[in-house]
Amino acid sequence: MLQGSKIRELRKTKNLTLKDLAVQTGLSTSLLSQIERDLVDPTVTTFWKICETLQVPINYFFQDMEEESLVVRRDSRRIMELSNGNVRYHQLTPNKNGKIEFIMVEIQPGERSDVGLVSHSGEECGFVLQGQLIVNLEGREYFLNEGDSIHFSSSIPHRYFNPGDIPTLSIWTMVPT
């Protein structure tokens, strides 16, 4: 579960008011306030806008592990849920200060939000472990099955969808630039 207090803490550290963050993200102050108070979980697009504006990778907001190490055990992964639990991010990188972000994305069947595409600095590479995945890159859709992979610049507006009838599991590596 996302911890809205971390967003509030980082926003204040960067000397931004809710209104400042709203202007920079294009989101309403009301929505941001609800997210910070854990009343609402942000959509993927909304969350990416917040991360981009606050200049932090997505893994910054994962629940803290008690101890940093070289290994992430299956039963102690940090997990963040977005879009009412239909999308879950499993943090596979133990160190939040590294240059590589390694995550497993779990998307429930039929999860296809009409929310806009996201873009951010860096590049990403994904591999489908289970199910089917549509990767929308600037309006062009790439249909991926189990065993397929994709690589693209994160600056290209993008979005992931699960068109199938079983949960999609995919592994992603993201490298900010």
N, C-alpha and C positions, 0 to 999 in steps of 0.2 A: 504494500500500500504506500502510495506517495505521501510524504510528510510535508504538508503545506507550510509548516513552521520553518522548514529549511529554505523555502522560497522567500518567505518574509525576511528571515535572517540575512540571506544573501542580498536581497533587494536593499535592505537598510545598510548593509556593509558598503554597498556601492552608492550610497547616498541618493537612492531613488525613492520617490513617493509612489504610492499606488497609481496616481495619475500619470507620473512619468513613465512607469512601466506600461501602463495602458496605451499611451501614445506610441511608445516605441514598438509594442507588439501588435497594435491594432486591435486589442481586446478591450472589453469594457472593464472599468474599475470594479464594478459589481461582481463580475465573473472572477476576476483576480482575487478579490477579497474572499469570495466563497472558497476558492482553491486554497488560499493561505490558511483558512480556518478549517480545512478538511471537510467542508460541507459538500464539495463537488470534486470529482476526479476529472482532470482535464482530458480532452480527446488527444490523440497522438499529435495532431497538427498544432493544437493549442500548446501542448507541452514542449514541442520543438521550438515554437516561437519564444516561449519563456526562456528555454535553455540558450537559444541563440542570442537573445537580448542580454541575458545575464552573463554571457560568454563562458558557459560551462558545458561540459559534455553531459549527456543524459545520465551517465552513471553517477554523477555527483549527488543525485537525489535518491539513490537507492538506500534502503534501510541499512544502517551501519552494522557491520559485522563486529563481533566483540574483539577480534584480533586479526590484524593483517597478516597474511602469510603468502606462500607461494602456491598453495593449493586451495581450491574452492570445492568443498565437499558437497555432494548432491543434496544432503539434508540441511545444509546451512547456506544455501545460495540466497543472495538478496533478490527479492522479487518485487517488481512494481506492476501494479495493475492500472490500466487505463481503459477508457470507453466502457464503463460499467462492468468491468471484469471480462470483457470479450477479447481483450488483448493483454497479454502478460509478458513482461520482459524479465528474463532470468539472467542476472549478472554472472558471467563466467570468469571475469577478470578479478583477481583478489585485490589488486592495488589500484585505487582510484587516481593515483598520481602518474600512472603510466601513460605512454603515448598511444597505446592501442586500446580500443574498447572492443571487448569480445562478449557477445550476448546471444542468448537463444530467445527467439520470439515465438510465442504461442498465440495463434489467432484462431478463434472459434469459427465454426462453419457459418458461412453467409455474412461474416463481418465485412461490410462494405459501406463505409461512411461516405457521405457526399461532401465531407469537409475537404478543404483545399489541400493542395500538394505542399510538401515542406521542402526546404532547401537549407543547407548549412555548409560551412567550409569542410573540406576534407574529401575523402573517398571511402567507398564501402564495397564489400564483397559479401555475397550471401550464398548459402547452400541449403537446399530444401531437403530435410531429413524425412518428413512425413507429409502426406497430403499434396495439395496443389496451392500455388501462389501466383497471383498476378502482381507484377511490379509495373506500376504506371510511372513512366518517365516522361514528363512534360507532355502528357496526353497520349503517348504511345504505350500500348500495353504489351508486356512480355509475359507469356503464359509459361510457368515453370512447373514441372512434375518432380516427384521424388528423385534425387540424384542430380538434378540440374543446378547450375550455379550462375551467378551474374555478378558483374563488376561495373561500377560507374562512379563518376564524380558526384559527390554529395551536393555540389552546387546546382545540379540539374534538379528542378522541382520533381519530387517523387512521392509515392505512396504505395503501401502494400495492401492487398486484399486476399481473402480466402474465398474462392468461388466453389469450393467443394462441400462435401457433406460430413467430413471428419475434421478435427482440429489440424491446422497446419503447424508444423514445427520447422523452424529454419534457424540456422546458425549464421551470425553476422559478425564481421570484423569491420570496425570503423576506425579510420585514422584521420584525426583532424590535421589541418595544415596551418 
